[in-house]
Amino acid sequence: MTLRCQALFIGGRSGVGKTTVAFEVHARLSAARVRHCLIEGDNLDLAYPAPWEHGLAERNLAAMWANYRALGYRRMVYTNVASVFEGVLGELVAAMGEQPEVTAVLLTCTDAVAAERLAGREIGSALDEHIERGRVMAAKLDAEAPDRVHRVGTDGREVSDIAAEVVALTGWLC
């Protein structure tokens, strides 16, 4: 029996901890010997000028997923700010070329926590703009992410606890 493909999409504002949580999810799944891949969606169309209108992220995801599938992978962890919006999620699933079981998680945090985290990693003159864009995106994500998207708060929590909650939502360790 072939395992149906499964995908975990982790979205959320800048500074919420998507990448950090995804790496901890990866560590937990690896320790449990759960075959999976981790794709950082922000890198699939990182260029100037931004090629969003060409669907480059989806095309690159399709190519990467095809390569993983050819090697026998059936589970994917994917991170990107907007990956939990209904339309974006649909495009990403379509790029996979199949109908995976989908778990979508929106990581959340307060404006103050996001600003503190961003200040610890951002350098240069764009910090204030980055914080403001994140604040706007957090409101949009909260308002527009569908109800089927699991909300997981990150304020004041250890990364290991957040990742454990996210992994539990997938059911991949059962």
Residue pairs with C-beta under 8 A, 6 or more apart in sequence:
2 74
3 74
4 74
4 100
4 101
5 69
5 74
5 75
5 76
5 96
5 98
5 100
5 101
6 74
6 75
6 76
6 100
6 101
6 102
6 103
6 170
6 172
7 75
7 76
7 77
7 78
7 92
7 93
7 96
7 100
7 101
7 102
7 103
8 25
8 75
8 76
8 77
8 78
8 103
8 104
8 105
8 166
8 169
8 170
8 172
9 78
9 79
9 80
9 83
9 84
9 89
9 92
9 102
9 103
9 104
9 105
10 18
10 21
10 22
10 25
10 77
10 78
10 79
10 83
10 84
10 105
10 107
10 166
11 18
11 79
11 80
11 81
11 82
11 83
11 84
11 85
11 104
11 105
11 106
11 107
11 141
11 145
11 149
12 18
12 81
12 84
12 106
12 107
12 108
12 109
12 138
12 141
12 154
13 81
13 108
13 109
13 114
13 134
13 135
13 137
13 138
13 141
14 81
14 114
14 118
14 130
14 133
14 134
14 137
15 109
15 113
15 114
15 115
15 116
15 117
15 118
15 131
15 134
16 107
16 108
16 109
16 114
16 117
16 138
16 154
17 107
17 109
17 117
17 154
17 159
17 162
18 79
18 80
18 81
18 107
19 40
19 79
20 159
21 107
21 154
21 159
21 162
21 163
21 166
22 38
22 40
22 77
22 79
23 38
24 159
24 160
24 162
24 163
25 38
25 77
25 163
25 166
25 167
26 36
26 38
26 77
27 163
28 163
28 164
28 167
28 173
29 36
29 75
29 77
29 167
29 172
29 173
32 173
34 75
34 172
34 173
35 72
35 73
35 74
35 75
36 73
36 75
36 76
36 77
36 172
37 64
37 68
37 73
37 75
37 76
37 77
38 76
38 77
38 78
38 79
39 61
39 64
39 65
39 76
39 77
39 78
39 79
40 79
40 80
41 57
41 61
41 78
41 79
41 80
41 83
41 92
42 79
42 80
42 81
44 56
44 57
44 60
44 61
44 64
45 51
45 52
45 56
45 57
45 60
47 56
55 91
57 80
58 91
58 92
58 94
58 95
59 95
61 78
61 92
61 95
61 96
62 95
62 96
62 97
65 76
65 95
65 96
65 97
66 97
68 76
75 172
76 96
76 100
78 92
80 88
81 137
81 141
82 88
82 137
82 141
83 89
83 92
83 104
84 104
84 105
84 106
84 141
84 145
84 146
84 149
85 141
85 144
85 145
86 144
86 145
86 146
89 102
89 104
93 99
93 100
93 102
103 150
103 169
103 170
103 171
104 145
104 146
104 148
104 149
104 150
105 149
105 150
105 151
105 152
105 166
105 169
106 141
106 142
106 145
106 149
106 150
106 151
106 152
107 152
107 153
107 154
107 162
108 138
108 142
108 151
108 152
108 153
108 154
108 155
109 117
109 153
109 154
109 155
110 155
111 131
111 135
111 138
113 154
113 155
114 131
114 134
114 135
114 138
115 131
118 127
118 130
118 131
118 134
119 127
122 130
145 151
150 169
152 162
152 165
152 166
152 169
154 162
167 173
